[in-house]
Amino acid sequence: MPLLLARIDDRLIHGQVVHGWGGPLRPTWIGIVSDPLRADPRRADLYLFAAPEGARAAATLHLLPTLWHRNTWSWSHVARRPRLRDRTASAQFATIEAERSFLLFPGPEEPLRLKQGGFPLVEVNVGGLHHAEGKVEVLPYIHVSSAEREALLALERLGVRLTAQDLPTNPARNLAPLLGGAA
């Protein structure tokens, strides 16, 4: 099964991802690619609770590239805590290909590093980069800094198709021309 969705969204797990995209695509495996989250397990644990109860049973949540959280526990004081497992990149890629997978990125630098590292990333959905000081609005739900713009254009130059789409019910737009890249 191919990767169902590779999405840049600075909120990572939230309603648009879980219900908007997860409902129609039905992922069984969700990976968050974020070095800062990998380095902060307590903060990372918060994402285990972000998906509503029904979605927890449907998809397991993982932190990539090396720490994996199995989303198999509950709020109960007797429930087992999530397990952390080191995995090699090849094992991670094999899992992504074997499952109905989503990859979530907090910004464009993470998918760029993944692509530069040899991951066969073909398309990235940019669904939410929100307003902050120093960012320019590209679409109402996409605001980019100059570094984010350059990372997105670098992805495009590596052959990754960039689409802007906040929800699957809305039309996808080719993001590259809006950033000053190829049409």
ABEGO torsion letter per residue (X at the ends): XBBABBBBBAAGBBAAAAAAAAAAAGBABBBBBBAAAAABAAAAAAAAAABBAAAAAABBBBBOAABBBBBABBABAABBBBBBBBBBAAAAAAAAAABBBBBBBABAAAAAAAAAAGBBBABBBBABBBBBBGBBBABAABBBBAAAAAAAAAAAAAGBBBBBBABAABBBBBAAAAAGBBX
